Amino acid sequence: MKHLIVVAHPSEDSFTMGLTRAYAAELEKLGHSQRTYDLYRMGFNPVLAARELSPAGSDHPVSADVVQAQDDIRGADAITVIYPVWWLSMPAMMKGYIDRVFARGFAYESRNGIVRGLLPGKKSVLITISGAPLSLLIKSGDWNAVQALQDTHIFRSVGFELLEHLHFDEVAPHLSDVIAERHMARVRSCARQHFSANQ
């Protein structure tokens, strides 16, 4: 299978980036090919320009970086998106990628308020990280909001088959090596669980 991994974290030596490297390496160990879009290191421009709001099918050319990103999604069998949860949402860099790349006419169409995904048949995994305990997010109802907006409204709406939303909580600076390695084992297990038989 061909995998596209999209990750957003400003620090290259962050826990988020460590998880990404462990996940990508496990996919390759399983015999899959993968391409990682490290949005910060590649200098992705997250700002949606007014000209990019042209209706689908208009003669206005799409920006070259968006064309490439959309081609990479088309060519992938599975898409994994990885980011820290800040203020119950994704980093602005990731949101900008979604705004620009998951555009009307490419990722979805909408008529009379009904959204139809245009990217069916692609498997997806969502991996998120938070400092807050997951139990607290669930108790407060905040986790329902995260799932409704991110899992359902974005990733399932475009037609992806969301296999798992894997969340790592209570991740803070100076995470112990024991806990960090336990988390790395979980992300490698996620790759094996969903893709070991799908080569």
C-alpha positions, 0 to 999 in steps of 0.5 A: 500500500501507498501511505501519505502521512501528514504531520504538523509540529513546529519542533523537529525533536518533539514527541509528535515528530518522534511518533511520526518517525516510529509510525512511518518506520513501522509501515516500511518494515511491513513492506509499505511505501510511505511519504511524509508531509512534514508541514513545518519543515517543508515550509507549507503555506497555510494561508488560504488566498481569496483566489483559491476560493474560486468555484470548482471547475473555474478556469483559475489555476490551482496553486502548484503546492496544492496541486502536488498535495492533492495528487499525493492524496489521490495516489495514496491508499491510506492517509494518516494525519498526526498533530497535537491538540491545542485549544481542542483543535489542530495547529493552524498549520494543519488547519491551513493544509485542510483549508487549502488542500481539502477543497470543494471540488476535490475533497467534497461537494455540497448541495443544499447543505448536504456534503458528499465526500469525493475521496472514498475508498481511502483508509485513514488513521488520525493520531493526536496528542494532548497534555490534558488527560483524556478522561478529563476531556471525556468528562467535560464533553470536550472530547465529543466536540473533538470527535464531531469536528475532526473525526466526523466533520473533516475526515469522514466527510471527505469519504475516508474510512477512519480506521482509528483515532489514536490519542496520546494524553498527558504528554508534557515536556520531559516525558519519561523515557519509559512512558515515551517508549510505551507510546512508541510501542502503541503507535507501532502496534497501530500500524501493524493492527491496521496494515500488516495484512494489507500489503 
